Amino acid sequence: MKKTHSAWRFIPTAFWAVLAMAFIGAGSAHAAPPKFCAPTTFSLSGSVADQFWNNVTPNQWAKMLSANWQDNGFHFYGRVRQRGPDAGINTPSDLESEIRKGTPKPEGTPNRWQINLPILSSGGQPLRVIYDYDGSKNAKCSLVTLSY
């Protein structure tokens, strides 16, 4: 009788390990955000926190963020100045108050998180604060955008 070999035998063991992790859910693409990036700890400081957005400069915005947060390139700042007032977020303090009410959830992109604010668009979509956190040593939570 002729002995036959299964084609499965030639698939590398590493492939099976990766496949098993995908089905089990191990090795999530999201590094859990640290407690210091929790929405309830988001805070702003400075005398301009109660100024209307059109009176807050990018430099003032950067200085009022706590040490755990950053806005690289000021895209978030631009979006909140543009979209905030229509959503009732007229000042940085208003933004702080709304963020502190939210809960972080994975956004769908690796290392990207969202905080759904209790503000809805006319279509019923929540206003979301999107931020990145990669879990590396000395990582900060980096604000990305404000979007429905």
C-alpha positions as CSV (number, residue, x, y, z in Angstrom):
1,M,0.0,0.0,0.0
2,K,1.4,3.4,-1.0
3,K,1.9,5.9,1.9
4,T,0.6,9.4,1.2
5,H,1.4,12.6,3.1
6,S,-1.1,15.3,3.9
7,A,-0.5,18.7,2.5
8,W,-1.4,20.1,5.9
9,R,1.9,18.7,7.3
10,F,3.9,21.3,5.3
11,I,2.2,24.4,6.7
12,P,4.6,26.0,9.2
13,T,3.8,25.8,12.9
14,A,4.0,29.6,13.1
15,F,1.1,29.9,10.7
16,W,-1.1,27.7,13.0
17,A,-0.1,29.8,16.0
18,V,-1.1,33.0,14.3
19,L,-4.3,31.5,13.1
20,A,-5.1,30.3,16.6
21,M,-4.4,33.7,18.2
22,A,-6.8,35.3,15.6
23,F,-9.6,33.0,16.6
24,I,-9.0,33.1,20.3
25,G,-8.6,36.9,20.3
26,A,-5.1,37.0,21.8
27,G,-2.8,39.7,20.8
28,S,-5.3,42.5,20.5
29,A,-4.3,45.4,18.2
30,H,-5.2,47.9,20.9
31,A,-3.0,48.7,23.8
32,A,-5.4,49.4,26.7
33,P,-5.2,53.2,27.4
34,P,-3.7,53.9,30.8
35,K,-5.7,55.4,33.6
36,F,-4.0,58.7,33.1
37,C,-5.7,58.9,29.7
38,A,-9.2,58.1,31.1
39,P,-11.8,60.7,30.1
40,T,-12.5,61.3,33.8
41,T,-9.0,62.6,34.3
42,F,-8.9,64.9,31.2
43,S,-8.2,68.3,32.5
44,L,-7.2,71.7,31.1
45,S,-5.5,74.5,33.0
46,G,-4.8,78.2,32.4
47,S,-6.7,81.4,32.3
48,V,-7.9,81.0,28.7
49,A,-9.8,77.8,29.4
50,D,-13.0,79.8,29.7
51,Q,-12.4,81.9,26.6
52,F,-14.3,81.3,23.4
53,W,-12.5,79.1,20.9
54,N,-11.9,82.0,18.5
55,N,-9.9,83.7,21.3
56,V,-7.7,80.7,22.0
57,T,-4.4,80.4,20.0
58,P,-2.8,77.1,19.2
59,N,0.1,77.9,21.6
60,Q,-2.4,78.6,24.4
61,W,-4.2,75.3,23.6
62,A,-1.0,73.3,23.8
63,K,-0.1,74.8,27.1
64,M,-3.4,74.1,28.7
65,L,-3.3,70.4,27.9
66,S,-2.2,68.2,30.8
67,A,1.2,66.4,30.4
68,N,-0.5,63.1,29.4
69,W,-2.2,64.6,26.3
70,Q,-0.9,66.2,23.2
71,D,-2.3,67.6,19.9
72,N,0.4,67.1,17.3
73,G,-0.1,69.3,14.3
74,F,-3.2,71.0,16.0
75,H,-5.6,69.1,13.7
76,F,-7.8,68.4,16.8
77,Y,-7.7,72.1,17.8
78,G,-8.8,73.1,14.3
79,R,-11.7,70.7,14.3
80,V,-12.9,71.7,17.8
81,R,-12.8,75.4,16.8
82,Q,-14.8,74.6,13.7
83,R,-17.3,72.0,15.0
84,G,-17.4,72.8,18.7
85,P,-19.6,75.9,18.8
86,D,-22.4,74.2,16.7
87,A,-22.4,71.4,19.2
88,G,-22.5,73.7,22.3
89,I,-18.7,73.4,23.0
90,N,-17.9,77.1,23.0
91,T,-14.8,77.0,25.2
92,P,-12.0,74.6,26.2
93,S,-13.8,74.2,29.5
94,D,-16.9,73.0,27.7
95,L,-14.8,70.5,25.9
96,E,-13.3,69.3,29.1
97,S,-16.7,68.8,30.7
98,E,-18.0,66.8,27.8
99,I,-14.9,64.6,27.5
100,R,-15.1,63.7,31.2
101,K,-18.6,62.3,30.7
102,G,-17.4,59.8,28.0
103,T,-16.0,56.3,27.9
104,P,-13.1,55.2,25.8
105,K,-13.7,52.5,23.2
106,P,-11.5,51.0,20.5
107,E,-12.1,53.0,17.3
108,G,-11.3,50.3,14.8
109,T,-7.8,51.3,13.8
110,P,-4.9,49.8,15.8
111,N,-4.0,51.9,18.8
112,R,-6.8,54.4,18.1
113,W,-9.5,55.1,20.6
114,Q,-12.7,57.2,20.7
115,I,-14.7,58.9,23.4
116,N,-18.3,59.2,22.5
117,L,-19.6,62.5,23.8
118,P,-23.3,62.9,24.8
119,I,-23.9,65.2,21.8
120,L,-25.7,63.9,18.8
121,S,-25.7,65.0,15.2
122,S,-29.0,65.6,13.4
123,G,-28.7,62.1,12.1
124,G,-28.3,60.7,15.6
125,Q,-24.5,60.1,15.5
126,P,-22.5,60.9,18.6
127,L,-19.7,63.5,18.5
128,R,-16.5,61.6,19.0
129,V,-13.1,62.6,20.3
130,I,-10.6,60.4,18.5
131,Y,-7.1,59.8,20.0
132,D,-4.1,57.6,19.6
133,Y,-2.3,55.6,22.3
134,D,0.3,53.0,21.3
135,G,1.2,51.6,24.8
136,S,5.0,52.3,24.4
137,K,7.1,53.6,27.3
138,N,6.4,57.3,27.8
139,A,3.5,57.2,25.4
140,K,1.0,60.1,25.5
141,C,-2.6,60.2,24.4
142,S,-2.5,62.1,21.2
143,L,-5.7,63.9,20.1
144,V,-6.5,63.3,16.5
145,T,-9.8,64.7,15.6
146,L,-13.3,65.6,16.6
147,S,-15.9,64.0,14.4
148,Y,-19.5,62.7,14.1
